[in-house]
C-alpha cells in the first residue's frame, strides 16, 4: 500500500446534478486515490477544509469503460468515488459554494 499524505487522497470533486442536489443535506462527492481507505478520506477532508466534521464516508470503485479507436480496443482508467457525510454542526465546504 502506498504511503499517502492527506493532500494526495482527494483528487477532485464530482460535479454532477446528483452531487449538487446532495449538497443541501451536507453530503459531498469526491474522486479519491484508488488505494485510499475511509479513515484516510475522513482525515483528508477534515484537514483540508477547516471546521468540517465528518460523520460517515461511503466509497465505491468505478470500473473503466470499454473504448475502441479503430481496431484498437482498450479501457478508460478505473476510479474510486467517495461520498462524505458531514455532521449537522459542521461547516460547509467552500469549494462548492460558487457552483
ZALUMMAR-277753 format. One record per residue (C-alpha): x, y, z; residue in one letter. Coordinates in steps of 0.5 Angstrom, whole numbers, padded with zeros to 4 digits. Each point is the difference from the previous one (the first is absolute). Layout:
residues N
+-------+-------+-------+------+
:  east : north :    up : rest :
+-------+-------+-------+------+
:     X :     Y :     Z :    A :
...
+-------+-------+-------+------+
This chain:
residues 99
+-------+-------+-------+------+
:  east : north :    up : rest :
+-------+-------+-------+------+
:  0000 :  0000 :  0000 :    X :
:  0002 :  0007 : -0002 :    X :
:  0002 :  0005 :  0006 :    X :
: -0005 :  0005 : -0002 :    X :
:  0000 :  0007 :  0003 :    X :
: -0006 :  0004 :  0002 :    X :
:  0000 :  0004 : -0006 :    X :
:  0001 : -0006 : -0005 :    X :
: -0006 : -0003 :  0002 :    X :
: -0005 :  0005 : -0003 :    X :
:  0001 :  0000 : -0008 :    X :
: -0006 :  0005 : -0002 :    X :
: -0008 :  0001 :  0002 :    X :
: -0005 : -0004 : -0004 :    X :
: -0004 :  0006 : -0004 :    X :
: -0007 : -0004 : -0002 :    X :
: -0007 :  0002 :  0001 :    X :
: -0001 : -0005 :  0005 :    X :
:  0006 :  0002 :  0004 :    X :
: -0002 :  0007 :  0000 :    X :
: -0007 : -0002 :  0003 :    X :
:  0003 : -0004 :  0006 :    X :
:  0004 :  0007 :  0002 :    X :
: -0006 :  0002 :  0003 :    X :
:  0000 : -0006 :  0005 :    X :
:  0007 :  0001 :  0001 :    X :
:  0002 : -0005 : -0004 :    X :
:  0006 :  0000 : -0005 :    X :
:  0003 : -0004 : -0005 :    X :
:  0008 :  0000 : -0002 :    X :
:  0004 : -0004 : -0004 :    X :
:  0006 : -0003 :  0004 :    X :
:  0006 : -0004 : -0001 :    X :
: -0001 : -0007 : -0001 :    X :
:  0004 : -0003 :  0006 :    X :
: -0003 :  0005 :  0005 :    X :
: -0005 : -0003 :  0005 :    X :
: -0005 :  0003 :  0004 :    X :
:  0004 :  0002 :  0006 :    X :
:  0005 :  0004 : -0005 :    X :
: -0006 :  0003 : -0003 :    X :
: -0003 :  0003 :  0006 :    X :
:  0006 :  0002 :  0003 :    X :
:  0002 :  0004 : -0007 :    X :
: -0007 :  0003 :  0000 :    X :
:  0001 :  0003 :  0007 :    X :
:  0007 :  0002 : -0001 :    X :
: -0001 :  0004 : -0007 :    X :
: -0007 :  0003 :  0002 :    X :
:  0000 :  0004 :  0006 :    X :
: -0006 : -0001 :  0005 :    X :
: -0002 : -0006 : -0003 :    X :
: -0002 : -0006 :  0004 :    X :
: -0001 : -0007 : -0004 :    X :
: -0006 : -0004 :  0002 :    X :
:  0001 : -0006 : -0005 :    X :
:  0004 : -0002 : -0006 :    X :
: -0003 : -0005 : -0005 :    X :
:  0004 : -0002 : -0006 :    X :
:  0000 : -0003 : -0007 :    X :
:  0004 : -0003 : -0005 :    X :
: -0002 :  0002 : -0007 :    X :
:  0003 : -0004 : -0006 :    X :
:  0003 :  0002 : -0006 :    X :
: -0005 :  0001 : -0006 :    X :
:  0002 : -0004 : -0006 :    X :
:  0002 :  0004 : -0006 :    X :
:  0002 : -0001 : -0007 :    X :
:  0004 :  0004 : -0005 :    X :
:  0000 : -0003 : -0007 :    X :
:  0002 : -0007 :  0001 :    X :
:  0004 :  0001 :  0007 :    X :
: -0004 : -0002 :  0006 :    X :
:  0001 :  0003 :  0007 :    X :
: -0003 :  0002 :  0006 :    X :
:  0000 :  0007 :  0004 :    X :
:  0003 :  0001 :  0007 :    X :
: -0003 : -0003 :  0006 :    X :
: -0002 :  0005 :  0005 :    X :
: -0002 :  0000 :  0007 :    X :
: -0006 :  0004 :  0003 :    X :
: -0001 :  0002 :  0007 :    X :
: -0007 :  0003 :  0003 :    X :
:  0002 :  0004 :  0006 :    X :
: -0006 :  0002 :  0005 :    X :
:  0001 :  0006 :  0005 :    X :
: -0003 :  0001 :  0007 :    X :
: -0005 :  0005 :  0001 :    X :
:  0004 :  0005 :  0004 :    X :
:  0006 : -0001 : -0006 :    X :
:  0002 :  0006 : -0004 :    X :
: -0002 : -0001 : -0007 :    X :
:  0006 : -0001 : -0006 :    X :
:  0001 :  0007 : -0003 :    X :
:  0002 : -0003 : -0007 :    X :
: -0007 : -0002 : -0002 :    X :
: -0003 :  0007 :  0002 :    X :
:  0001 :  0003 : -0006 :    X :
: -0003 : -0006 : -0004 :    X :
+-------+-------+-------+------+
